[in-house]
Amino acid sequence: MKKLSLLMDNCTSGGCGAKIGAGELSKLLSEINVFHDKNLLVGFDSSDDAAVYKIDEKSSIVTTADFFPPMVNDPKTFGRIAAVNALSDVYAMGGKPITALNLVCFPQTMDLSILKEILTGGAEKVAEASAALAGGHSIYDKEPKYGLAVTGIVANNSIIRNNTPQLGHRLILTKPLGTGIIMAALRVDEADDTAVSKAVASMERLNRYAAEKMYGFNISACTDITGFGLLAHALEMAGNKVSLKLHAEEIPYFAEAFEYAAEFLITSAGQRNRNHLEGTADVSNLSFPMQELVFDPQTSGGLLICVAPEQSADLLSAIQSDDPAAKIIGEVIGRENHVIVF
């Protein structure tokens, strides 16, 4: 058991909760001058999930990178979760992953057999995504970190942006919220084994299956919910033209996460998200645990899909065949005082 305890023992944070805050990051990026290429259809100017570069009149490549410290002690499980999380950005853009490169930071003092298990778990999920694991890069570091750089392909007429929602379109969330809170409880030995098992199963599940259901539907926007939490990603989706009305009673979440939040087992990243959303979302009508759930940083969270209202029930039914927790949680409305409305 000592071997397995090394992963979280060597980290001060884990999963997408380790991300730099959305407000801090957007300010930094806005001050950077970059070379503009007409074939770069999606860059970091829109805070989208991945970059999209046009290669010809029919197709574009989708490229992204994601890595983080472990949020679980089992190395293979960590590898699976980190890989699924990285692959998710390509699915959110409407693309199909084709290659992946390992990104590894690993302490010299740790047993290399642990790294082998991490890489094995990641390779399993890359294979499940029908992508090719093509190499990678590794360095020694004080804390273990793992993820992928992923390249995908997408038809030019099938690119899905995160910030182009259409008025009246419905919002579908494909996975429950609360993984950040549950893993924070695990870090202080307060998480129930059942809760951890549920969270791990969700984090290990590829968004491929929900994304494939989107083909043939009128999808105006999509993003995956990760470290910025549901509301900050919803804020990016709304942009500066519309508001999103969310129905709190319809938002799926892990019951155990609600209970932990009520006991103030919450995350610092969740508080950064709360601060970032101040003035753009009024959560005063929500209970404190529900507030924490909508701010909670998700590791390998679900997709937030914006679909035409007349197609929303059919798309939800299709997604629920593989992801039964999925729900319609809101709609796109005209701009109001708050970007996110409950």
C-alpha positions in Angstrom: 0.0 0.0 0.0 2.9 2.4 0.6 3.6 2.3 -3.2 0.1 3.6 -4.0 0.1 6.3 -1.3 3.1 8.0 -2.9 1.1 9.7 -5.7 -1.1 12.0 -3.6 1.5 12.2 -0.8 3.8 14.0 -3.2 1.3 16.5 -4.5 -0.2 19.7 -3.0 -3.1 19.7 -5.4 -4.6 17.4 -8.0 -6.6 17.1 -11.2 -8.1 20.2 -12.9 -8.3 21.8 -9.5 -4.6 22.7 -10.1 -5.5 25.0 -13.0 -4.6 28.6 -12.9 -7.7 30.7 -12.2 -9.8 31.7 -15.2 -9.6 35.4 -14.4 -5.9 35.4 -13.9 -5.3 33.4 -17.1 -7.5 35.5 -19.3 -5.7 38.7 -18.2 -2.3 37.2 -19.0 -3.4 36.0 -22.4 -5.0 39.3 -23.4 -1.6 41.0 -23.0 0.3 38.6 -25.3 0.8 39.6 -29.0 0.7 36.6 -31.3 1.2 36.0 -35.0 -2.1 35.8 -36.9 -2.6 33.1 -39.5 -5.7 33.1 -41.6 -5.8 29.3 -41.4 -6.0 29.4 -37.6 -9.8 29.2 -37.3 -9.8 28.9 -33.5 -7.0 30.2 -31.2 -6.8 31.2 -27.6 -8.5 34.6 -28.2 -11.9 33.0 -27.5 -10.9 30.7 -24.6 -12.1 27.7 -26.6 -11.3 24.1 -25.7 -8.8 23.5 -28.5 -7.1 25.1 -31.4 -8.4 24.5 -34.9 -6.2 24.9 -38.0 -7.5 24.6 -41.5 -5.5 22.2 -43.7 -7.6 22.2 -46.8 -11.1 23.1 -48.0 -12.6 20.1 -46.4 -10.7 19.5 -43.1 -9.0 21.0 -40.2 -6.8 19.7 -37.4 -7.8 20.1 -33.8 -4.9 20.4 -31.3 -4.8 20.5 -27.5 -2.7 19.7 -24.5 -3.7 18.9 -20.9 -1.9 17.5 -17.9 -2.1 17.8 -14.1 -1.0 16.2 -10.8 -2.8 13.1 -9.5 -6.2 13.2 -7.7 -6.2 9.4 -6.9 -3.6 7.1 -5.5 -3.8 4.3 -8.0 -1.4 5.1 -10.8 -3.3 3.3 -13.6 -6.5 5.1 -12.6 -4.7 8.4 -12.6 -3.4 7.7 -16.1 -6.8 6.8 -17.4 -8.4 10.0 -16.0 -5.7 12.3 -17.2 -5.9 10.8 -20.7 -9.7 11.0 -20.9 -9.5 14.6 -19.7 -7.1 15.6 -22.5 -9.0 13.8 -25.2 -12.2 15.6 -24.2 -11.2 18.9 -25.7 -11.2 17.4 -29.2 -14.7 15.9 -28.7 -16.0 19.3 -27.5 -14.9 20.8 -30.9 -16.7 18.2 -32.9 -13.5 16.4 -33.8 -12.1 12.9 -33.7 -8.7 12.3 -32.0 -6.1 10.7 -34.2 -2.8 10.9 -32.3 -1.7 11.6 -28.8 1.7 12.3 -27.2 2.4 11.6 -23.5 3.4 14.6 -21.3 5.2 13.4 -18.2 6.7 15.0 -15.1 8.1 12.5 -12.6 10.2 12.6 -9.4 13.6 10.9 -9.5 12.8 9.5 -6.0 9.7 7.6 -7.1 9.7 4.0 -8.4 9.6 3.9 -12.2 7.1 1.0 -12.0 4.6 3.6 -10.9 5.2 5.6 -14.0 4.8 2.5 -16.1 1.3 2.0 -14.6 0.4 5.6 -15.2 1.4 5.3 -18.9 -0.4 2.0 -19.2 -3.7 3.6 -18.0 -3.3 6.5 -20.4 -2.6 4.1 -23.3 -5.7 2.2 -22.5 -7.9 5.3 -23.0 -6.1 6.5 -26.1 -6.8 3.1 -27.6 -10.4 3.3 -26.5 -10.6 6.6 -28.4 -9.3 4.8 -31.5 -6.3 7.2 -31.6 -2.6 6.3 -32.0 -0.2 6.9 -29.1 2.8 8.3 -31.0 5.4 9.2 -28.4 5.8 12.1 -26.0 8.1 14.0 -23.7 9.2 13.4 -20.1 11.1 15.4 -17.5 12.0 15.0 -13.8 10.0 17.2 -11.4 9.3 17.4 -7.7 5.7 16.4 -8.2 4.2 13.7 -10.6 2.1 15.1 -13.4 0.7 13.4 -16.5 -1.4 14.2 -19.5 -1.5 14.3 -23.3 -1.0 16.5 -26.3 -3.8 15.4 -28.7 -4.3 16.0 -32.4 -7.7 15.4 -34.0 -9.4 16.0 -37.3 -12.7 17.7 -38.0 -14.6 18.6 -41.1 -14.7 22.3 -41.7 -18.5 22.3 -41.7 -18.6 20.4 -38.4 -16.5 22.6 -36.2 -18.3 23.4 -32.9 -17.2 26.5 -31.0 -17.8 27.1 -27.3 -19.1 30.6 -27.6 -21.7 30.5 -30.4 -25.0 29.6 -28.6 -28.2 30.5 -30.4 -31.2 32.0 -28.7 -33.8 29.4 -27.5 -31.3 26.5 -27.7 -31.4 24.1 -24.8 -28.4 23.1 -22.7 -27.5 19.5 -22.0 -25.0 18.4 -19.4 -23.8 14.9 -19.9 -22.0 14.1 -16.5 -22.9 14.8 -12.9 -21.1 17.6 -11.0 -19.1 17.1 -7.8 -15.9 15.2 -8.7 -13.7 18.1 -7.3 -15.5 18.1 -3.9 -15.4 14.3 -3.7 -11.7 14.1 -4.5 -11.0 16.9 -2.0 -12.8 14.9 0.7 -10.7 11.9 -0.3 -7.5 13.9 0.2 -8.5 14.4 3.9 -9.8 10.8 4.3 -13.4 11.9 4.6 -14.7 10.4 1.3 -16.9 7.3 1.3 -15.6 4.5 -0.9 -18.9 4.4 -2.9 -18.6 8.2 -3.6 -15.0 7.8 -4.8 -16.0 4.9 -7.0 -18.8 6.9 -8.6 -16.5 9.9 -9.2 -13.7 7.8 -10.7 -16.1 5.9 -13.0 -17.3 9.3 -14.3 -13.8 10.8 -14.7 -12.6 7.6 -16.6 -15.5 7.8 -19.0 -14.7 9.2 -22.5 -16.9 12.0 -23.8 -16.6 10.2 -27.1 -19.9 8.4 -26.6 -21.9 11.6 -25.9 -20.0 13.5 -28.7 -20.8 10.9 -31.3 -24.5 11.4 -30.5 -24.3 15.0 -31.6 -23.8 14.2 -35.3 -26.9 15.1 -37.3 -28.2 17.5 -34.7 -28.3 21.3 -34.8 -25.6 22.0 -32.3 -24.8 25.7 -31.9 -22.1 25.4 -29.2 -20.3 22.9 -27.0 -17.7 22.8 -24.3 -16.4 20.4 -21.7 -16.7 21.1 -18.0 -13.3 21.0 -16.3 -11.3 23.1 -13.8 -13.3 26.3 -14.1 -16.5 24.6 -13.1 -19.9 24.6 -14.7 -20.5 28.4 -14.3 -17.2 29.7 -15.6 -17.4 27.5 -18.6 -21.0 28.6 -19.1 -19.8 32.2 -18.9 -17.4 31.5 -21.7 -20.2 30.0 -23.7 -22.5 32.9 -23.2 -19.9 35.4 -24.4 -21.1 39.0 -24.5 -24.3 38.6 -26.5 -26.6 36.2 -24.6 -27.4 34.9 -21.1 -27.8 31.3 -20.0 -30.8 30.4 -17.8 -30.0 27.3 -15.7 -32.5 25.2 -13.8 -30.8 24.2 -10.6 -33.2 21.4 -9.9 -32.3 19.7 -13.2 -28.5 19.9 -12.8 -27.1 16.4 -12.2 -24.7 15.9 -9.3 -23.4 13.3 -7.0 -25.4 13.2 -3.8 -22.3 12.6 -1.7 -20.7 15.7 -3.1 -23.7 17.7 -2.0 -23.4 16.2 1.5 -19.6 17.0 1.7 -20.2 20.6 0.5 -22.8 21.0 3.3 -20.0 20.0 5.7 -17.7 22.6 4.1 -15.5 20.0 2.4 -14.8 22.3 -0.5 -11.9 23.3 -2.8 -9.7 26.4 -3.1 -10.2 26.2 -6.9 -13.9 26.3 -6.3 -13.5 29.6 -4.4 -11.4 31.0 -7.2 -14.2 30.2 -9.6 -16.7 31.8 -7.3 -14.6 35.0 -7.1 -14.2 35.0 -10.9 -18.0 34.8 -11.4 -18.8 37.7 -9.0 -21.2 40.1 -10.7 -21.9 37.7 -13.6 -23.9 35.1 -11.8 -26.4 35.5 -9.0 -26.4 32.3 -7.0 -28.2 33.8 -3.9 -31.3 31.6 -4.5 -29.2 28.4 -4.3 -28.4 26.5 -1.2 -24.7 26.7 -0.1 -24.0 23.1 -1.2 -25.6 23.7 -4.6 -23.6 26.9 -5.0 -20.4 24.9 -4.3 -21.4 22.3 -6.9 -21.8 24.8 -9.7 -18.5 26.4 -8.9 -16.7 23.0 -8.3 -13.7 22.3 -10.5 -14.4 19.2 -12.5 -11.7 16.8 -13.5 -12.7 15.1 -16.8 -16.2 16.5 -16.5 -19.0 16.1 -19.0 -20.0 18.1 -22.1 -22.2 21.1 -22.0 -24.1 21.0 -25.3 -26.3 23.7 -26.9 -28.9 22.2 -29.2 -32.0 23.4 -31.0 -35.1 23.1 -28.8 -37.1 20.9 -31.1 -34.2 18.4 -31.1 -33.2 18.5 -27.5 -35.4 15.7 -26.2 -34.2 13.3 -29.0 -30.5 14.2 -28.4 -30.9 13.8 -24.7 -32.5 10.4 -25.2 -29.7 9.3 -27.4 -27.0 10.5 -25.0 -28.8 8.8 -22.0 -28.5 5.4 -23.7 -24.8 5.5 -22.7 -24.7 8.4 -20.2 -27.9 8.0 -18.1 -27.1 11.0 -15.8 -27.3 13.5 -18.7 -30.0 16.1 -18.3 -31.4 19.2 -20.0 -30.3 21.9 -17.5 -31.2 25.2 -19.1 -31.6 27.4 -22.2 -30.1 30.3 -24.0 -32.0 33.6 -23.4 -31.6 37.3 -24.3 -28.9 39.2 -22.5 -29.9 40.1 -18.9 -28.1 41.9 -16.0 -26.4 38.6 -15.1 -24.8 36.4 -17.7 -25.8 33.2 -15.8 -29.4 33.3 -14.5 -31.1 30.9 -12.1 
